Amino acid sequence: MATDVYSLASPTRTAVLFVECQRGVIGAGGVLPALTEAACPVLPALARLADGARAAGALVVHLLYVPAAGNRSSNRKPPLFGHVLRQMSDWTADHPATQVVDEIGTLPDDLVFPRHSGLSPTHATETFHVLRNIGITTAVVAGGSANIAIPVVATEAADEGFDVVIARDAIYGTPAEHTASMLRHTLAFIATITTVDELLAALAAAEPSATQPAENGADEHPLALR
């Protein structure tokens, strides 16, 4: 039986993970032109999701690829990296290619998790540990691509014990029919599939959870210094 997104979308327990929505991937002159083209019609929905999530009090998270050590940190094994390594040779934390696209933007309360290697945006990173400590229980996965990163992040989030939600109009991949097939035949078995409008309506209708991660006062701890 399908899970109702209204039962999952508590603003204080929901994080929206924007996967590689950075200029060097889906901005003008991105390293994978077909992916940039596929992302263009989805950008308005991504922008609406970011703005709506922030307005509702949900956490916005950016998962970015930022090579280190002159791009020597990038994995050379996957064929995908073989196609783009030279184009990323000058990428640094300050390079325009590693910045979030303007449509989504980065605000002070957002979290930014850059990684320096690997196909997976979340494997062996601190992302899920941090989200769990904050009190997040629902991970909304958005961005791209449906070819690799979206199913990987969704699977890893589910395996880490998070409820996973995907808005079908807030992911992109290439070709378009592959994205539709992934939503129907793969992602629907991992995540609750919805739309941006339905998700934002659920966030707006939800009552914020009063439960926060427990904190121990220093004077209450048996080992507190006196």
C-alpha positions in Angstrom: 0.0 0.0 0.0 1.4 3.4 -1.0 2.5 5.7 1.8 0.7 9.1 2.1 3.1 12.0 1.8 1.1 13.8 4.4 2.1 11.3 7.0 5.8 11.9 6.3 6.1 15.6 5.8 6.7 17.2 9.2 8.8 20.4 8.5 11.1 20.0 11.5 11.8 16.4 10.6 12.1 16.8 6.8 15.2 17.6 4.8 15.2 18.3 1.0 18.4 17.0 -0.5 19.3 18.7 -3.7 21.7 16.4 -5.5 24.5 18.0 -7.6 22.3 21.0 -8.6 25.5 23.0 -9.3 26.5 25.2 -12.2 29.2 22.8 -13.5 26.6 20.0 -13.9 23.3 21.7 -14.9 24.3 25.3 -15.5 25.4 26.9 -18.7 28.4 25.1 -20.1 27.9 22.0 -17.8 30.3 19.1 -18.3 27.4 16.8 -19.5 25.4 18.8 -22.1 22.6 16.2 -22.4 22.1 16.4 -18.6 22.1 20.2 -18.7 19.4 20.1 -21.4 17.3 17.6 -19.4 17.5 19.7 -16.3 16.4 23.0 -17.9 12.6 22.3 -17.8 12.9 21.0 -14.2 14.7 24.1 -12.8 11.4 26.0 -12.1 10.1 23.1 -10.0 13.4 22.7 -8.2 13.3 26.5 -7.4 9.7 26.2 -6.1 10.6 23.2 -4.0 13.5 25.0 -2.4 11.6 28.2 -1.7 8.5 26.3 -0.4 10.6 24.0 1.8 12.4 26.9 3.4 9.1 28.8 3.9 7.6 25.7 5.7 10.6 25.3 8.0 12.1 22.2 6.4 15.8 21.9 6.0 17.4 22.4 2.6 20.6 20.5 1.9 23.0 20.7 -1.0 25.1 17.7 -2.1 27.9 19.0 -4.3 30.9 17.6 -6.1 34.0 19.5 -5.4 37.3 17.9 -6.5 40.4 18.4 -4.4 44.1 18.3 -5.0 43.8 19.6 -8.5 41.1 17.0 -9.3 43.4 14.1 -8.3 40.8 13.2 -5.7 38.3 12.0 -8.4 37.9 8.3 -9.0 39.3 7.2 -12.3 37.6 3.8 -12.5 34.0 4.7 -13.6 33.7 5.5 -17.3 31.6 8.5 -16.5 34.6 10.3 -14.8 36.8 9.4 -17.8 34.5 11.7 -19.9 34.6 14.7 -17.6 37.9 14.6 -15.7 39.7 17.2 -17.9 36.7 19.5 -17.8 36.8 19.5 -14.0 40.6 20.1 -13.8 40.3 23.6 -12.4 37.3 23.0 -10.1 37.8 24.2 -6.6 35.5 25.1 -3.7 35.5 28.7 -5.0 35.0 27.8 -8.7 31.7 28.8 -10.3 31.1 25.2 -11.4 30.9 24.0 -7.8 28.3 26.6 -6.7 24.6 25.9 -6.5 22.6 27.1 -9.5 20.9 30.5 -9.0 17.4 29.1 -9.3 17.8 27.2 -6.1 20.5 29.3 -4.3 22.1 28.9 -0.9 20.7 30.6 2.2 22.4 30.8 5.6 20.2 28.1 7.1 20.9 25.6 4.3 23.4 22.8 4.8 26.1 22.2 2.2 27.9 18.9 2.0 30.7 18.8 -0.6 32.3 15.6 -1.5 35.7 15.1 -3.3 35.4 11.6 -4.7 33.1 8.8 -5.7 29.9 8.3 -7.8 27.7 8.3 -4.7 26.9 11.7 -3.2 26.3 10.2 0.2 28.4 7.0 0.6 31.0 7.2 3.4 30.1 10.9 4.0 28.7 12.5 7.2 25.4 13.5 5.6 23.1 11.0 7.2 24.9 11.1 10.5 24.3 14.9 10.7 20.7 14.7 9.5 20.0 12.0 12.1 21.5 14.1 14.9 19.4 17.1 13.8 16.3 15.0 14.2 15.5 14.5 10.5 13.4 11.4 9.7 12.2 12.1 6.1 14.7 12.7 3.2 13.3 14.3 0.1 15.6 13.5 -2.8 15.7 16.0 -5.7 17.9 17.0 -8.6 19.9 14.6 -10.6 20.4 12.5 -12.1 17.9 9.7 -12.4 20.6 7.8 -14.2 22.9 7.3 -11.2 22.8 9.7 -8.2 19.1 9.8 -7.4 18.6 6.0 -7.1 21.9 5.8 -5.2 21.0 8.5 -2.7 17.4 7.2 -2.3 18.6 3.6 -1.6 21.3 4.7 0.9 18.8 7.0 2.7 16.4 4.1 3.0 19.1 1.8 4.2 20.0 4.4 6.8 16.5 4.3 8.2 15.0 7.5 6.6 11.6 7.7 5.0 12.4 8.7 1.4 10.2 11.0 -0.7 10.8 11.9 -4.4 8.8 14.5 -6.3 8.5 13.2 -9.8 8.7 16.7 -11.3 11.9 17.6 -9.3 14.3 15.1 -10.7 15.9 14.9 -14.1 17.8 12.4 -16.2 18.6 11.5 -19.8 16.8 10.5 -21.9 13.5 11.6 -20.5 11.9 8.2 -21.1 14.6 6.6 -18.8 13.6 9.0 -16.0 10.0 8.0 -16.4 11.0 4.3 -16.4 13.1 4.7 -13.3 10.3 6.4 -11.4 7.8 3.7 -12.3 10.0 0.6 -12.1 12.7 1.4 -9.6 12.2 4.5 -7.4 8.6 3.7 -6.6 10.0 0.6 -4.7 12.4 2.8 -2.7 10.5 6.0 -2.1 7.1 7.6 -1.8 6.5 9.3 -5.2 4.7 12.6 -5.2 4.8 16.0 -6.9 6.3 19.3 -5.7 2.9 20.8 -5.2 1.6 17.8 -3.2 4.8 17.8 -1.0 4.6 21.5 -0.3 0.9 21.3 0.5 1.7 18.5 3.0 4.5 20.5 4.6 2.3 23.5 4.9 -0.5 21.5 6.5 1.7 19.7 8.9 2.0 20.7 12.5 5.7 21.1 13.4 7.0 18.4 15.7 7.9 19.5 19.1 10.4 16.7 19.6 14.0 17.8 19.3 17.2 15.8 19.9 17.8 15.4 23.6 20.3 17.7 25.3 21.9 17.1 28.6 22.6 20.2 30.8 26.1 20.2 32.2 24.7 20.4 35.7 22.7 17.2 35.2 25.5 15.0 33.8 27.0 12.7 36.3 30.5 13.5 35.0 29.9 17.3 34.8 32.8 19.4 36.0 32.1 21.3 39.2 
